[in-house]
Amino acid sequence: MSIVVTAKDKRYSNLNKEVVILDLKSEEYYGLNHVGATIWHLLQEPKAVSEIKSIILNKYDVDLEQCDRDLKSFLEELEHEGLVEIRNPANIRFN
């Protein structure tokens, strides 16, 4: 099971329904839309990918396959940018 949590040394601010993240090491900013902001807030404590998926499916009108693809891609991009840590990333599972 994959667990995801935000990386250390990141600060964020809420702007309406969006989030702006500052990477203190690189001094780069990242912006997340309202769905990304929802996920970011969930990740303030370690969460299983399957738990994140369940919350997204209940909160937004998205089909299962699209949610799987988009969530996996989003989490991998956050990891690539150093914004999150994915424990057991080679096996991101949704169930």
MILOKE-255771 format. One record per residue (C-alpha): residue in three letters; x, z, y. Coordinates in steps of 0.02 Angstrom, whole numbers, plus 50000, padded with zeros to 5 digits. Example, Ala and Ser with C-alpha at 12.3 -4.5 7.8 and 13.67 -1.06 7.14 Angstrom:
<pts>
ala506155039049775 ser506845035749947 
</pts>
This chain:
<pts>
met500005000050000 ser500664995450173 ile500635008750308 val500855004250492 val501315015150641 thr501915011650818 ala503785011650845 lys504615025050949 asp505185021951129 lys503625012051172 arg502485016651315 tyr500785009251345 ser499405009251473 asn497565004951458 leu496914991651577 asn495044989751556 lys494884985051372 glu496664978751357 val498354987151332 val500044983851411 ile501544990051312 leu503284993151383 asp504774992851266 leu505945005351348 lys507504998251264 ser507264979951308 glu506204983251464 glu504984969851405 tyr503104970651428 tyr501804965151301 gly499954962751331 leu498584965051201 asn496784959151216 his495334970751173 val495474968050984 gly497354970450989 ala497094985951097 thr495894992950967 ile497214990550832 trp498584997850943 his497565013750971 leu497265015250783 leu499145014250754 gln499565029550858 glu499525038350690 pro500055030250526 lys498655019750453 ala498465009650295 val498184991150327 ser496584992250224 glu495925005950339 ile496294995650494 lys495434980650416 ser493884990850374 ile493744997150553 ile493954979650625 leu492644972450507 asn491404985950558 lys491744984450744 tyr491864965550768 asp490904950450707 val492254942550598 asp492214936250419 leu493324944050287 glu494534929450264 gln494794927150452 cys495074945850474 asp496384945950334 arg497334931150408 asp497264937050588 leu497674955250551 lys499164950750441 ser499824938650572 phe499564951150713 leu500424965450622 glu501884954350572 glu502084948750754 leu502054966750815 glu503384970950686 his504434955850735 glu504394961850917 gly504894979350862 leu503254987150920 val502724993850750 glu503484999250587 ile502694992550428 arg503105002650275 asn503094991350122 pro502884975450227 ala503234963250084 asn501604968550006 ile500354969350149 arg498764972250053 phe497004973550118 asn496174982849975 
</pts>
